[in-house]
Amino acid sequence: MITFLIFLAILLAVTAIVQMLSIYDLTSVIKGRKAFEVTEKENKTQAFLWLIFVPSYFIFILWQYLVWGKYMLPESASVHGEKIDGLFATTWSIIIPVFIITHSLLAYFCFKYVYNKDRKASFFAHNNKLELAWTVIPSLTLATLILYGLKTWNSVMSPIPDEADKVTIELFARQFDWTARYAGEDEKLGRSHFRLIKGFNALGVDSSDANAHDDILVKGEFHLPVNKPVEFVFRSQDVIHSAYMPHFRAQMNCVPGMATLFNFIPRYTTAEMKQKTNNENFDYILLCNKICGAAHYNMQMKIIVESEEDYNKWLSSQKRFLASN
Amino acid sequence: MSTTHEEHSHHEQSFITKYVFSQDHKMIAKQFLITGFLMGFIGMMMSVLFRLQLGWPGESFPILTFLLGENWAPDGVLTPDKYLALVTIHGTIMVFFLLTAGLSGTFSNLLIPLQLGARDMASGFLNMLSYWFFFLSSIIMLISLGVEGGPASAGWTIYPPLSALPQAIPGSGLGMTLWLVSMAIFIVSSLLGSLNYIVTILNLRTKGMKMTRMPLTIWAFLITAILGVLTFPVLLSAALLLIFDRSFETSFYLSDIVVAGTALDFNGGSPILFEHLFWFLGHPEVYIVLLPSLGLTSEIISVNARKPIFGYRAMIGSMLTIAFISIIVWGHHMFVTGMNPFLGAVFTFTTLLVAIPSAVKVFNYLTTLWKGNIRFTPAMLFAVGLISTFISGGLTGLILGDSALDINVHDTYFVVGHFHIVMGLSAVFGMYAGAYHWFPKLFGRMMNHNLGKAHFWLTITSVYGVFLPMHFIGLAGVPRRYYSNSAFPLFDSFIDLNEIVSAFAILAAFAQVLFFINFVYSALRGPKATQNPWDSNTLEWTTPVEHIHGNWPGEIPAVHRWPYDYSKPGAASDFIPQTVPLSEYEKDEGH
């Protein structure tokens, strides 16, 4: 019944518009008005609408910023993330003025140069100086951005020096959950092979490899020590997933058939971040950020950053790979 | 030349050769326009349906069950895999069927012969084939919606292994096969069209129509067609290899896979190879979609500002530069795939370079408006709207193109907001502008201005209402292609903003109904058009209002000047058609 009523309402609305169109066309004929003509009054209205629209557009953005801006990601929880945030701020400081200036000009020109039959437009077809100016100025600006961007990118992507004390963790993805594998005391991940993935051995770890014996597999949540470099190795057993840890400004795809790498140094423990964000329920998360199937939207793992002491305590309470057999 | 034309007009045409298997470029343009808009309408409705789920996750909407059936939306709630199916087909339809075939197919076909002074396309037969291949691929894509397991659901980018393994997602069964077949046929259509456009532009220009006297529309179509010919074959090869992996157990893209508890025998392939092949087309595709719209609006802005387009040569130069650079930036879609950081650096460099010609275009548009005499027809409103969307969306590209920043916004709603504004809205605005402006040429009748203006203001308000909030949502780290954001307490702060986005999406869809009514009504009963309603300089307005085969009843007019002599000092009227010879003291501004 409701469907029928909705259908009827739409039909009536369409008929009404069509009838209005016919009436409009007929009265135009009577008034001797040409169908293609835009009258002076109509032009002025449109020009005025542009003058209203652009500031409203700015206000709309500002309003969103004021209401939802506080829910943006908090300060970076990793060391390299600070550099990324700095680059972000610089980029915004270029984008926002350019956005405001060009849009303001657009609105102003639309309003100011609206059609007037007594005026003729200026025949201004080209001007080499102007064109050179707006090729060179963007080029210089972009050169700066590119250099700054590349410098940041290189430092973010550079590997942890060999001699540094680090934690190695494999993040293993499958539809639709994550497993973290710690290298254990020997700081070496044991070999693994996809053909060995079976039942309890969800990662296909090769138990004949001595390095594998002290590996630690965890699900649900994993822990990181604060202020210590963490090297992540990413793998997937089925489709492409993406390990995204937004608070750490970290993301890397997990691709079946190959291992990918990313590393960062956590700066703040979970407890510190709860304070910083003024949110008792705050937690770092790892989520999947590459479409991977029906439950893609719920493929997550909790991350806990804590002091090295607590981290070691937690780690030693976890089962070793061979022990877990 | 006139004899050829008489032969043409004398031979009788049946209904089938005139309206169905027509070889006349004007009829083919109309076929492309109508098919494209219908596909676009379907694509838009899909977005409204999945926005219902995103705005009010888990709530029951009987209309979903009514439209999609019990299988897709039991009890009025979309299932997660069918949500992904809708997202996938929405993207595919919008990018390819509406904005590639619908846009280029319509306006290249209509305007290339008319603005260059040609009787028809170089090959009418290939042109007809191009449309019918497009039609066939549209039908196959729509059929795929109804097959067992549902249509392709791996995102419009169909990354394997997800798209290769029916065990991973039901849509990767028959639905994906049909997707691939449909796209292969689509690419054939696109290539036939593009080759035809290139050949026609290079060979069939009328006397005096030097390359430097061509309207910017034609330049845009030429560059688009070249870009398509260079890159679409790569997508075809990517699709063929995927078909091999899916059906003949080759391992181009697959290796070391365990799915549904079984280890598969694929060995040695790499999904990353697919991404490279896909984006080698995928990125230029953005410009295949955008350039025709930039061309159309350059023309519309100049005509309606009654002023020559500023920097004609710079406009051509910037389009050529954009097209060239667009072929060497595809890696920016893959910054976080684990590719060598050095390559990431190279792609950051090339990607950010695109901003330079884009900035030139924006400043040239603004200068064209400066000291103009602007008439706000609906076409002009959409053209000015395009300048706004091109700026708004283009600027956030500076963030996504920068590899270091991309790490944290990659695949979030920030990307969705960015590309919908810069490529989706800009291309759609250009297409609407073109439809309003050339409607008299297409159908010999005028569209209603008031409805057009209402359509524009409702559209621009509601689409910004849809896509701007997505930037904020994305900056908070919310990933795209999530069926629901309710699984993460972190994202709860955006429940109300997501409702706002969905409400605007519904409003935007209603606004398009205004266009639809205006279009159908005006095509059938609108007031008759005059020959040159917009006082325009270009050649298409010298042809009779009623379409005739061969376009001009007599000889094809010769061209004596560039197309942008608007408000030239010393001239009596504010426009001088290209067919008017240069007076003794005038110089041609084109070069």
Interface residues (C-beta under 8 A of the other chain):
Chain A: I2 T3 V14 I17 V18 L21 S22 Y24 D25 S28 V29 K34 A35 F36 V38 E42 N43 Q46 A47 L49 W50 F53 V54 Y57 F60 I61 Q64 Y65 W68 G69 Y71 M72 L73 G81 K83 I84 L87 F88 T91 I94 I95 V98 F99 T102 H103 L105 L106 F109 C110 Y113 V114 Y115 N116 R119 K120 A121 S122 F123 F124 A125 H126 N127 L130 E131 W134 T135 P138 S139 L142 L145 I146 G149 L150 T152 W153 N154 V156 M157 S158 R174 Q175 F194 R195 I197 G204 F234 Q237 D238 V239 I240 S242 Y244 P246 H247 R249 A250 Q251 M252 N253 V255 P256 G257 M258 T260 L261 N281 D283 I285 L287 C288 N289 K290 I291 C292 G293 A294 A295 H296 Y297 N298 Q300
Chain B: P62 I63 F66 T79 P80 D81 L84 A154 G155 Y159 P161 L162 L165 A168 I169 L254 S255 D256 I257 V258 V259 A263 G268 G269 S270 P271 I272 A305 R306 K307 P308 I309 F310 G311 Y312 R313 A314 V336 T337 G338 P341 G344 A345 T348 F349 L352 L353 A355 I356 A359 V360 V362 F363 N364 L366 T367 L369 W370 K371 G372 N373 I374 R375 F376 T377 L381 V384 I387 S388 I391 S392 L395 T396 L398 I399 D402 S403 A404 L405 I407 N408 H410 D411 T412 P440 M446 N448 H449 N450 L451 K453 W457 I460 T461 Y464 G465 L468 P469 F472 I473 L475 A476 G477 P479 R481 Y482 Y483 S484 N485 A487 F488 P489 L490 S493 F494 L497 V513 L514 I517 N518 Y521 S522 R525 G526 P527 K528 A529 T530 P533 W534 Y564 Y566 S567 K568 P569 D574 E589
